[in-house]
Amino acid sequence: MSSSGAGPSAADNIYFPGTVSLLQDLDKKLIVLLRDGRVLIGILRSIDQFANLVLHRTIERIHVGKKYGDIQRGVFIVRGENVVLLGEFDESLECMAGLQEVGVDEILEIQREDTRIRRETEDRRTRALRERGLLQYSLFQSSQNEDF
């Protein structure tokens, strides 16, 4: 509102690019996608110029297919360079997604099995490409695969 109290001023509608735009999201529930694929949902309590975030009442949500599970994380500090995507979380739309909530132990087991299947599929694909000469051998290949 302008200083005269006559309504919103032009300064109220200015968009500030970068991390400053996150100031409007303070104390709102956000969903954050990290570089390593993890999904966090929590209340944004603090930010800095590097987009480092402090989330409160944070849960880590694990999705596999149409199932998901939540792990309570509490206060969570996220380094800004690890944030891929960030947006406001609308809980009213959550039930319309058609996902089934399962327990933490169950979703972790499902995730382990899914990861194992994906890794085996990727290993078969890599072997087939190497046998056909379409992929060169790398001295670092085995150590790179162990990280993921």
DAURVEN-V455600 format. One record per residue. N is the residue number from 0. RES is the residue in one small letter. PHI is phi in radians with two decimals (NA if undefined). Layout:
n=<N	N>
res=<RES	RES>
phi=<PHI	PHI>
This chain:
n=<0	1	2	3	4	5	6	7	8	9	10	11	12	13	14	15	16	17	18	19	20	21	22	23	24	25	26	27	28	29	30	31	32	33	34	35	36	37	38	39	40	41	42	43	44	45	46	47	48	49	50	51	52	53	54	55	56	57	58	59	60	61	62	63	64	65	66	67	68	69	70	71	72	73	74	75	76	77	78	79	80	81	82	83	84	85	86	87	88	89	90	91	92	93	94	95	96	97	98	99	100	101	102	103	104	105	106	107	108	109	110	111	112	113	114	115	116	117	118	119	120	121	122	123	124	125	126	127	128	129	130	131	132	133	134	135	136	137	138	139	140	141	142	143	144	145	146	147>
res=<m	s	s	s	g	a	g	p	s	a	a	d	n	i	y	f	p	g	t	v	s	l	l	q	d	l	d	k	k	l	i	v	l	l	r	d	g	r	v	l	i	g	i	l	r	s	i	d	q	f	a	n	l	v	l	h	r	t	i	e	r	i	h	v	g	k	k	y	g	d	i	q	r	g	v	f	i	v	r	g	e	n	v	v	l	l	g	e	f	d	e	s	l	e	c	m	a	g	l	q	e	v	g	v	d	e	i	l	e	i	q	r	e	d	t	r	i	r	r	e	t	e	d	r	r	t	r	a	l	r	e	r	g	l	l	q	y	s	l	f	q	s	s	q	n	e	d	f>
phi=<NA	-1.23	-1.14	-1.43	1.37	-1.59	2.23	-1.19	-1.64	-1.12	-1.17	-1.23	-1.81	-1.34	-1.71	-1.83	-1.26	1.47	-1.18	-1.06	-1.13	-1.28	-1.02	-1.22	-1.71	-1.02	1.16	-1.92	-1.41	-2.12	-1.96	-2.20	-1.75	-1.71	-1.03	-1.45	1.66	-1.25	-2.07	-2.01	-2.23	-2.90	-1.60	-1.27	-1.87	-2.73	-2.44	-2.35	-1.18	-1.72	1.15	-1.18	-2.07	-2.04	-1.86	-2.00	0.92	-1.44	-2.14	-1.76	-1.77	-1.92	-1.90	-2.47	1.09	-1.71	-2.01	-2.57	-2.46	-1.99	-1.97	-1.22	-2.07	1.32	-1.36	-2.35	-1.78	-2.02	-1.24	-0.98	-1.19	-1.61	-1.45	-1.71	-2.54	-2.55	-2.76	-1.22	-1.74	-1.81	-1.16	-1.20	-1.49	-1.05	-1.26	-1.49	-1.29	1.33	-1.68	-1.85	-1.44	-2.23	-1.21	-1.07	-1.06	-1.15	-1.20	-1.15	-1.16	-1.07	-1.13	-1.05	-1.13	-1.09	-1.13	-1.07	-1.12	-1.10	-1.13	-1.10	-1.09	-1.15	-1.11	-1.09	-1.10	-1.11	-1.06	-1.10	-1.16	-1.14	-1.09	-1.62	1.32	-1.64	-2.46	-1.42	-1.30	-2.23	-1.15	-1.74	-1.02	-1.17	-1.27	-1.20	-1.19	-1.19	-1.26	-1.99>
